[in-house]
Amino acid sequence: MPTTPDGPDGSDDPDEVSGAADVADRETVPVDVSGRETRRVDVRGHPTVRVDTGPGNRATVKLPSPRRPPGHGGRAPLAVATGVATVWAALLTYVPVAAVIGLARTFEGAGGLGGAAGAGLAGWLLGHGVPLGTTIGSFGLTPLLLTLVAVWRLNRAGLHVSRAIGGRARPAMRTALTVAGSVGLAYAVLGLLAAVLVDRPGLEVSVLRAAVDFFGIGACGALVGAVRHTGALRVVARRIPPVLRHGLRTGVVGALLIAAAGAAFAGLAVAVGGAQAADIIAAYRTGVTGQAGITLVSLAYGGNAAVWAAAYLLGPGFLLGADTAVRVTEVTVGPLPTLPLLAGLPDGPMGATGALLLSVPVLAGMSAGVMLTRRLTRPRPPRPGEPAAPPPAPGWGRLCGASLIAGPVAGLVLGALAHLSAGPLGDGRLARIGPVAWQVTLVATIVVAVSAMLGALAARTFARPRRA
């Protein structure tokens, strides 16, 4: 490989780099040279590029390589990539469910691989919000932890499909919607087949409901992964007005903080009632395998308990059957199912402690407001040749507008979680279990809007200028 000490114009400047440095795809080739200097290499008629030699007398030459033309054979067809990724995501969520339910069935002495597989399909459908019609009524209490795992795996499926079809080389939003729709359709077919296999006398499943629920969950989960790979979220975010964009983000942050507080409170309550939970598990009079299965089934409903605890902290509370209420100011319950998660229920009104509990969502909303102000006052890197200067403080109108938008956003997020976490446990008294969604939405909207505004304005008033 011939080398020339001078650049293309004959100058001796070692820092001159040709336009080939802007080529996207490059190869890294080690070149042995002597000394510590900079040389240029001309490769097969390409413009010269810089060679930086290090102390070990080895250099790295970055050579431009031709781009792959669109439609290159290395990309997989959409149908093949969708089928493989969707089936793999379904297996990774179904197999653990079948294993856990198989362990729990040993308690009833109803073992067997076939029975565990069928019961696993029923539990898998239930985890996607598909109610099961049993001899004692409709069973529709969705285990949210299983739903979360399914959405996570579908997120990965959308990401893998986008990579397989070369999503970065196509229009971002169109590619993301195409991937989401294809994964949703494939997942709907799997849900429909599962419903057909499970539906029988004594265990009724709506095939149409299964197809609709699986399509919605599959499309939403895959869309998250697709926009991550294609960058469609950045494209959409640039088109949203700044106040609306910051309000959406603050509302989601506030809702997640309240849900996290609910999860912490639920875990603490179950830990305090750990002795009672152990007595409930021991009352089933089964072996270690059966007890492990019952414990894992209870953990699958841990997400529901977190949402119920968040509704309890907000004030509306939740129901455990008809004519019941579990709130900070009231606890009215009747005979309850023997479930380990119910060991953490409060015995009665909290009194003065209840006021402290009701302040937790307020503090969460204020934290989201403080984050809003800090995000708007974050220093940006200066342009070349300009001195670094602290950014101007955000206007009062922008903070108030974003906070007011954050309230309804947080209310809708928490209301949706409350709706998903509720459901029947049969007919009669246990037909209503969980929070009332519209009550949670209304209270969360007011709490987050007011507290986020207070936190944002307080941070705007007392914060010191941040240096770059």
N, C-alpha and C positions, 0 to 999 in steps of 0.2 A: 504494500500500500504506500504510494508515494506521499511524501509530506512536503509542505512548502512553508517557509518561515514567515512569509508575508501574507496579508489578507488579499481579497479580490481586487482591491484598488492599489495594491503594492505598498501599503503602509505597514509600519512595524508595530502598530498598536496591538498588544496581545489581548485586549478586552473586547475586540470587535467580534461580534457574533452575527452570522448571516440570518436571513429570514427563515432558514430551515429550522431554527429553534422553536418556531411557533407551530410546527407540525404536531398534531395531537398524539399519534401513535409513534413510539420510538423504540429502538432496540438498544440494549446496553452491551457493548463489546469491550472487553479488556484489551489494552494495547501496551506492550512493553516498550518503554522509552527510558532513556537515561537522563538523569538530572531532574531538577524541579523547575519546569518551565511550562509555558503554554504553546501548543502547536496547533496547526490546522490540518485537517485531513480532507482530501477530495476523494469521494467514493463514487465510482461509476457515473461520473458526470453530474452528481448532485452538487449543490453549493457547498462550500467548505463549512465545517462546523468546528467548535472549539474542543480541544483536548486538554483536560486539566490533569497534570501529573502530580502524584502525591509523594510523600516521603519514602514510600516503599517502591519507588520506580515503576509503578503501575498506573495506568491512566484509564479513564472511562470515556469512551466516545459514544455520543448519542447520535445515532444515524436515523434519518427519516425513513419510515417504511410506508409503503402505499396503503391507503385506506381500503377496507373491504367494500366492494360495491354493494348497494342495497339488494336484498334478496340473496345474499351469499348463502351457500349451502350449510354453513355452520349454525344457522338459526333453525330452531325446531318449529314445525307447524303448530298453530294455535290449538287445534283440536287435540293433538298428541300431548303437548305440554299441559293443557288443562286437565285432561283425563288422568295423567299420572299424578300431578300435584294434588288434585282433589281427592282421588282415591286414597292417596297416602295420608292426607290430612284426616280423612274420615276414619281410617284404620287406627291412627294414633289416638283418637278420642274414643273409639268404640271399644277397643281391646281392654283398656283399663277399667271401663265401666263393666264389661262382662266379667272381668276378674273379681272386682269388688262385690258385685251382686252374687257371683258364685260363692264367695266366702260367706256372705250374709245368708245365703240359702242353706248352708250347712246347719244353721241354727234350727231350721224346720225339718232337717233330715231329707231335704229335697235336692240332693246333689245330682251330678250328671252333667256331662259336657253340653249335651243338647239343650237341657233346661237352662243352663247358665247362659248359653248363646242367645236363646230366645228372650230370656229375661234381660240380658244385656241390651238387646235391640229395643226393648220397651223402655228401659232406663235411658238409652241414648236418645230416643224420640222425646222423652220427657225433658231431657236436658236442653232440647231445642224449642221448648215451649209448646209441645204437642200434648194435649191432655189425653189421658187414658180413661176409657169408660169401663169401670169394674162393676161387680155385683153389688157393691155398697155405695155406688155413685161415682161421680167424676173425680179423678185424681189429677190435679193440674198444678201442683206446687212445684215449680221449676227449680232444680238445684243450680243456682247461679254460678257456682264455682265451675261446674261442668260447662256451662254456657261460655264462661270466660275462656276456658281452655280451648273450646271449639273455635271461638273467634280468633284466638292467638294462632292456632294452626292454620286457619284460613288466611290470616294475614301473611303467614309465611308462604302459603300456596300462591297468593297473588304476587308476592315478591318474586318467587321462583319463575312463575309463568312470564312475568314482565321481562326478566332477564333472558329467558329462553327464546323469546320472540324478538329480542333486540329492541326493547321499549325505549331506550334513550335516543335511538335514531329516528323516532317517529313523533308526531304531535303528542304532547304529554297528556293532555286531558282526554283526547280521543282514545289513546292507548289504554289509559287507566280505566275508562268506562267499558271498553271492549273486554279487558281482562276480567273486570268485576262481573259483567254480564255472563261471560262464558263460564266462569267458576260458579256463579249462582245457579245457572241452568244445570250444570253437571251435579252440583250438590243437591238440587231439587230432585233430580232423577234418583239419587241414592236415598233420599228421604222417602220418596214415593215407594221405592222397592221395599224399604224397611217397614213402612206402614202396611203394605200388602202382606208381608210375611208375618207380622205381629197380629193383624186383625183376625179375630176368631171369636166364637161365642164365649162370653165371659170376659173378654178383653177387646173392646172395640176402639178402633183408631180411625179418625177421619183422614182419608188419603189426600183430599184436597187441602186440608189444614196442614198436613205434613209437607206437601209440596210448596205451599206458600211460605211457611215458616223457614224451611231449609233454603229456599231461594233468597229470602230477605237476609238471613244470617250469612249465607255464603257470599252474596254480593257485597254486603257491607264489610265483612271481614277481609275479602280480597281487595276491595277498593282501598283500604288503608295501606296494605302492602304495595299495591300498584302505584299509588301516588308517592310513596316513599322512594320508589326506584326511578320513576319517570320525572319527578320534580313537579308534578302537576299542582301540588299544594302551593308551592311558591308562585306559580303562574296565577292561580286563583286569588291568592292573598294580595298580589299587587293590584288587582282590580277592585278590591274592597276598600271603601273609605277608611282612613286610619282610625277614626273614633269607633266605628263598627268593629274593625278588626281587633282593637285592643279590648273592647267590651266583650266580644266572643271569648277571647282568651282568658280574660279575668273571670268570667262566669264559669268556664270549665274548671279553672284552677280552684275557685271557691267551692264548687260542687265536689271536687275530688278531695279537698281538705276536710269538708264536712263528712264525706263518706269514710275517709281515713280515721277521723275522730270516732265515728260510729263503730268501725272495726276494732279500734283500740278499746272502746268501752265494752263491746260485746266480749272480746277476749278476756278482759279483766273480770267481767261478771261471771263467765264460765269458770275461770280460774278460782274465784272466791267460792263458787259452789261446786268445786271439784269433787268433794266427798259425796255430795248428792248425785252428781253425774256418774261416779263410780258405782254407787248403789243401784242406779237405774240400769246400768249395763249388766251388773251382776244379777239383777232380777230376771234377766232373760234365761238364766240357767243353761248356758251353752258353753262350749269349749273355747279355747283360745282363738281358734280360727273364726268361729262365729262372732266372738266379741270384736275381733279385728275388723271383720266386715261391717258390723254395726257401727263401729267407731268411724270407719272411712265414709260410710253413707252419711253419718252426721256431719262430718267435715265437708262433704259436698254441699251441704246447706249452710256452711259458714258464711258465704256471701250474702245469703238471705238474712242471716242474723245481723250482719254488719249494716245492711240497709234498714232493718227494723230498728236497730239501735240509733241510727242517724235520725230516723223519724221520731224516736223517743226523745232525743236531745233537742230536736227542733220544736217539739211541743205536741203535734198531732198524735204521736204514738202509733200503736198498731192494734189489730184485733187478733184474738185467738178463738174465734167462733162467734156465733150470734150472741148479741147482748153482752159483749165483753169489751173491755178497754184496758190498755196498758199504757198509761201516761205518767208524766212526772207528778201530776196532781191527783191521779186516780188509778187504782189497780182493781179491776173487777173481772175475775175469771171463774170459770166453772171447772169440772173435771177435764183434765188435759191428757193428751197422749203421753206415754212414757218414753220420752225422747231425751237423750243426754243434753241437747242444746237448751232445753227448757229449764235446766237446773239453775241457770243464771237469772231467772225472772225475779224482779223485785217483789218483796213481800207486801208492800203497800206504798202510799205516797211518800215522796222523799223529803217533804218539809223544807227546811232552810237549805238543805243540800241541793234541792231541786233548782233553786235559783242559780247556784254555781254551775249546774249541768246545763241550764238553758243559756248560759253565757258562752259555752264552748262554740256553738255555731257563729255567734257574733264575733268571737276572736278569730275564727277561721275566715270569715268574710273580711275583717279588717286586715288580716295578713295578705289576702288576695289584693286588697286595695293598695297596701304598701308595695307589693311587688309591681303593681301597675305603675306607680310613681317612679320606682327605681328603674323600671324598664324604659320609661320615657326620658329619664335623665341619664341614661347610660352614655358615656362619652364614645364618640365615633372616631376611628383612626383618621388623622389629618391627611389631606391630600399632599402629594409631593410638593415641597417648597413652601408649604403653609405651616405656621406655628400651631402647636396643639392648644386648643382652647376648650374650656368646659362647655357643654351644651346648655342652651337656655332652658330655664325651668318651664315645664309644661304649663299651658294655660289652664285657668280654673274651669273654663267651659269644657275643654277636652276631658279633664278628669271627671267632672260631674257627668258628662254624657256617656263616657265609657262605663262608669259605675252604674248608671241607670240601666244601661243595656245589659250589664253583667247580671243583674237581678233576675230578669226573666230567663236568661240562658241557664243560670244555675237552677232555677225552679224547674225548668223543663227537663234538665238532666236528672235531677233527683226525683222528679215525678215519674219519669220513665223507669228509673231503677225501682221505685216503689211499686209500679205496676207490674214489672217483670218478677219481682220477688214475692208477690201475692198470688194466691190461688186456692182452690178448694182441696180439702182432704176427705172428700165424700159428700154425701147429702146430709141434710139435717143441720145440726148445730155447728159442725165443722166446715160448712160450705163457704165461710168467709174467714180467710187466714191472711194476715199481713196488713200493711199500711193502706190507707185510702189515698190514692194517687193525687186527686185534685187538692186535698187538704195539704199534702206535702208540697205540692207545686206552689200553692198560694203563699204558705208561710215562708218557704225558702226564697221565693221571689222578694218578699218584703225584707227579710232578714239580710240577705246578701246585698241587695241594692243599697240599703241604709248603711250597713256596716262597712261595705267596700268604699262607699263615698267618704265615710268618716276616716278610714285608714288612709285613703289616698290623699285627702286634704291635709291630714295631720302630717303625713310624710312630706308633702309639698311645703308645709309651713316651717317645719323644724329641721328638715334635712339640710346638711351642708353641701356646698357645690362639690361634685365629684370630678377629680382630675383624670385626665386620660393616662 
